[in-house]
């Protein structure tokens, strides 16, 4: 049997479903960083220092706290439940959107509230410095600034799924489809199915 016309070799439903599953599994979720959260937290701490904390915390330590807070927020703070969900889904990289630009980041590079607090408390490990840090209510200035963007994540996933080609190749006019006595294997069967479907389509179009 040779092809009387060109026709595409359609992928089987099983093959399409497998490709869709692979794309969904490889999907990196998108998270949005809100820079205003860090700015607000740092401004609030500066106000607290000027009103009440300057009696306890030195100006030098205050600058170090603000610098560390800035570094933490620049890096990103993720909520614990979001991090647990990523771990449960075996996801170790997310796409982080900053100023409308997305870039990949390893989740172990992000801060949690607890990790951020511990990094602030480690600024000064002397007894006097630790006491000053404890009086600074640092937990009040640590808030997750990275949030899951479900809309963007789904849009990217859908775009990737839509880009899957329904065909795996093409048979050209005059090309052998199958020879006499040849075994019909899985690939050959899909070619025969594609030929049948294209033939029926042409018959229907001719009325």
N, C-alpha and C positions, 0 to 999 in steps of 0.2 A: 504494500500500500504506500503510494507516494502522495504528497500533498498537492492537491489541485489549486491551492491558493495559499497565500501567507496567512498564518494565524499564530496568536500568542499562546504560550503554554501557561495555563492558569495554575497557580499554586493550590494545593489541596487545602481544605478547611483546617485540617490538622496542622499543616505547615504554617498557615496564617496565624492560627491561635498560638502556636509556639513562638513565633516572632513577636507577636503582641505581648505575650507574657515576659519575654526576654527584655523588651523595651521598657515595660512597666517596672520590672525588677531593677533595671539599671538606672531608673529615673532618680536624679538628685533633687530632693525637695528644695524649694526656693524660700528663703527667709529674708525679711526686710529689716534693715537697721534704721532705727529712729534716732537720729543724732540729737534731737531736742531733749530727749530723756536725760542724756548725760550732761548736757549744758545746764538744764534745770537743776539737776542734783548738785553739780559743782557750785552753781550760784547760791543754792540754798545752804550748802556747807560754809561758803565764804561769809554769808550773812550771819549764820549761827556763830562762826568764829568771831566776827566783829562785835556781836552783841554780848555773847556770854563766854566764849571759849578761850579768848585771848588771855584770860587770867591763868589758865591751866596749860594751854598748848603754846609752845614758843612759835615765833614767826617762821623760823627755819623748818620746824616740824609741820606747820600748817602748809607751807609751800610743797613739802614732800608728799603730804597727803593729797593735795590737789593734783600734783603731777601724776601720782599713782592712780587716782581716780580717772584722770584724763586718759591714761594709758589703758586702763581696764575698759572704759567705755569705747575707746577707739578699737580695741580688740574685739569687744562684743560680750555681752552677758546674755546667756540663754536660760530660760526657765527650766527647773529640774525635771518637770513632767515632760517637757519637749525633748530633753536630752535622753530621758529614759525610753521614750517612744522610739527615738532614733536608734538607740542601742538594741531595743527589742526587734527592730526591723533590719538589724545588721547593716545600718547605714553609717559610714564613717566620714562622709564628705557631704556638705551642703553647698548650695549656690547662694551666696550672700549678696543682696542688692544694696548698693550704696550709691546715692546720687544717680539713680537710674542705670547704674552699671553693675552687672552681676559677675562675681568671680568665685571660684571654688575655694572652700576653706575646710580644713580638717576639724571635726567637732571637738577633738581633744585640745585644740588650740583656743577654744572658747572658755570663758569664765562662767561658773555658776555663781549664785549669790554667796554660797558658802566659800567657794574658792576665792572670790573677790575679797570677802571679809578677811580671810586668812592672809591674803597677800598684803592687805592694808595693815593688819596687826603685825606683820613681819618687818615693817618699815623701821621700827626702833624696838629692839629686844631688851634694852636696859630696863631696870625696874621702874625708873622714873618715866621713861618713854612709854612703856607698856601701860602704866597707870594713866598717862595723858591720853593715849589712844583709846583706852577703855571708857574714858569720860567723854569721848568725842561722838558717841552714838553713831558710829560709822554705818551700822546696818540701815539707818534711816536714809542713807544716800546711795544705796545699792539697789537698783531696779533693773530687771531684764530689759534690754533695749533691742533685742532680736526676736522677731515674731514670725511665725509660719505664715507664708503668703499662699493660701489655698488656691486663689484664683490664678495666680501666675503659674503655680505648680501644675495645675490641671490643664492650663492652656498649652504649656510646653509639652506635657505628656500627650495631649490630643494631637498637637502638631506633628510629633514624632510618629504617632500611630497612623495618622493620615498620610504620612510620607512613605509608608510601606507599600511597595509595589505588589499588585495582585498577581503579577506574572513573574515567572522564573526564566523566561527566554522566549524564543520565537522559532517557528518552523517556516522555512521559505518554500515557495512554489517549486515543485519538482524534487524536494528533499524526501528521502525515504522516511516513512513513519514507522513501519515495521515490516520485516521480511517474512517470507513463508517459513513456518516452523520455528520462528524465534519465540523465546519465552517472554511472556508479558510480565515484566517486573514492575515494581512500584512506580518508577520514573516513566516507563513506557506506557503504563496504564494511564497516568495523568496526561500524557500527550494524546492518547486515544480519546480520553474524556474531553479534552480541550478541542480536539478536531470535531468530535460529535456535536459539541455545543455550538461551535462556530458554523458548522454545516446546517444545523437546525435553525440558527439565527438567520442565515442567508436564505433558507427556504421560506421562512416566515416573512422576511422582507420582500421577497418576490411575489408574495401573495398566494 
